[in-house]
Amino acid sequence: MQKHMIAQEIKEGKTILGIEMGSTRIKAVLINSENQPIAQGGFDWENTLLDGIWTYSLDEVWNGLSVCFANLKQEVLQTYGVSLKKTKALGISAMMHGYLAFDAEGRQLVPFRTWRNTITAQAAEALSELFAYPVPERWSISHLYQAMLNKETHVGEIGYLTTLAGYVHWKLTGHKVLGIGDASGMFPIDPDTKQYDQSMLEAFADLTKDYHLHWKLDDILPTILVAGDQAGTLTEEGAKLLDHSLEFEAGIPLCPPEGDAGTGMVATNSVAKRTGNVSAGTSVFAMIVLEKPLSKSYNKFIDLVTTPDGSLVAMSHANNCSGEYDNWMRLFNEVLVTTGTNLSKGVLYDKLLYKALEGDKDCSGLLPYNYISGETMTGLYEGRPLFVRETKNSFTLANFMRAQLFTALGVLRIGMDILFEEEQVQIDSINGHGGFFKTAEVGQKIMASALHTPISVLKTAGEGGAWGIALLAAYMADNQGSSLTDFLAEKVFASAQVSTMEATEEDIAGFNAFLARYKQGLAVERAAVEHLQ
């Protein structure tokens, strides 16, 4: 689409906006009537460890959103010469899970407890056994029940419990709703009714009856909506929260707020059965849309969530992915600056990550652990980033960088082995997206080696979840009865540019050797957690 035509669409309010709050970046993407990204804005942020809890303050949330939106408006004005004052539709997404609790008057009761916290083991284990269903530690119901077990006084005051996307959507529209994908990370979903599982709600009520609470769980959880539903409109107050210049108009319809897992599925065209995607950034998770339920519960290893239209999805999740090698990149940049050399962040990453392709297939035995936080999959509830080597190992930059990329996928692979080997799950394709894939070829080749499966990356993969939630808003605005799968296939990805890479047998064998050493070395990581306090 030509530039003047895009400018006209912006002026007439025919574009669609998606905003996603990721773990390290808030991103806004504006798309045209052809569902292609035309402008974006961003804001970098980081979680804070406050009294042992990983959190973001709500002031940070609104500051980040307003700066991100202002940056988007500035790019629109500079690129197209028009002001962004209205859109056809809008969508909000964010990191899933966690615990945002409010009283009946809307006051926040405790600081936001993010997905990264591994402080709910007792609750998660008890609920998983009660439901005979995997309930991870990061799920909202685990946080709630753990707070009850801890006898936290705020529990009795809860009037509403939601996720970050659900919270922001509520403040923008006044509606306490949630997309089914994000809701499936709060409490188990019945894929037939596409609502919270009624038998599990009753089991939870029976479990907690002695607490004599004034609320029932289904009364404090968000109302579930599916892709295509309208989820309210932007209020005057909501417009002011987004746009401090007060130019953005109220009345814009919003799609159901979703989690980053669901938007990742949409952005990679992975909502149909037998498709999958892997989202790799600060955390990493692979999601496979199932043809049928798994044969049994794999508590602590495989999560069950849904697509934005309600299909059952198996997820292998790791809390840590790129965070630790990002720290190494900052250190290397300090070295350059100290020596009077300056490289842009993109060039530095490209040059160093490409070195990984030159390393020994098994990294010559170098063994890092990227555990900034704990990993339930490996039984570690705190993290200590480590780098271990023997004197006989070839300690080169290429091997070091390859090992950093391999270890970013170690936990993910452990979970995926369950699906491939024990459940014999069949997939037609796996698509990748997220920062791990930004350096051309490198992320794909490493991921293909780890999952021993060809990995495809769409040209738009770098747009990530913000584009995914924009597409869900477009589906809502343009919904003429077609399924989400058909909408994506026919109106978004019909002419998509796709790059697919396979790993060689040597690459796969190299990762397998690394993984065997990784598992053996977990005792070192456990010792570090135990002794380095």
Secondary structure as UniProt FT lines:
FT   HELIX           3..11
FT   TURN            12..13
FT   STRAND          16..21
FT   STRAND          25..31
FT   TURN            33..34
FT   STRAND          37..44
FT   STRAND          48..50
FT   TURN            51..52
FT   STRAND          53..55
FT   HELIX           58..80
FT   STRAND          89..94
FT   STRAND          99..102
FT   TURN            104..105
FT   TURN            115..116
FT   HELIX           121..131
FT   TURN            137..138
FT   HELIX           140..149
FT   TURN            150..151
FT   HELIX           153..157
FT   STRAND          160..162
FT   HELIX           164..173
FT   STRAND          177..179
FT   HELIX           180..183
FT   TURN            184..186
FT   STRAND          189..190
FT   TURN            191..194
FT   STRAND          195..196
FT   HELIX           198..207
FT   HELIX           209..211
FT   HELIX           217..220
FT   STRAND          223..225
FT   TURN            227..228
FT   HELIX           236..242
FT   TURN            244..245
FT   STRAND          253..254
FT   STRAND          258..259
FT   HELIX           260..267
FT   TURN            268..269
FT   TURN            273..274
FT   STRAND          275..280
FT   STRAND          284..289
FT   TURN            299..301
FT   STRAND          303..306
FT   TURN            308..309
FT   STRAND          312..318
FT   HELIX           323..338
FT   TURN            339..340
FT   HELIX           345..355
FT   HELIX           356..358
FT   TURN            361..362
FT   HELIX           363..365
FT   STRAND          367..369
FT   HELIX           376..378
FT   STRAND          386..388
FT   TURN            391..392
FT   HELIX           397..407
FT   TURN            408..409
FT   HELIX           410..417
FT   HELIX           418..422
FT   STRAND          429..433
FT   HELIX           435..437
FT   TURN            440..441
FT   HELIX           442..451
FT   STRAND          455..458
FT   TURN            459..460
FT   HELIX           461..463
FT   HELIX           464..477
FT   HELIX           484..491
FT   TURN            494..495
FT   STRAND          498..501
FT   HELIX           505..520
FT   HELIX           522..531
//
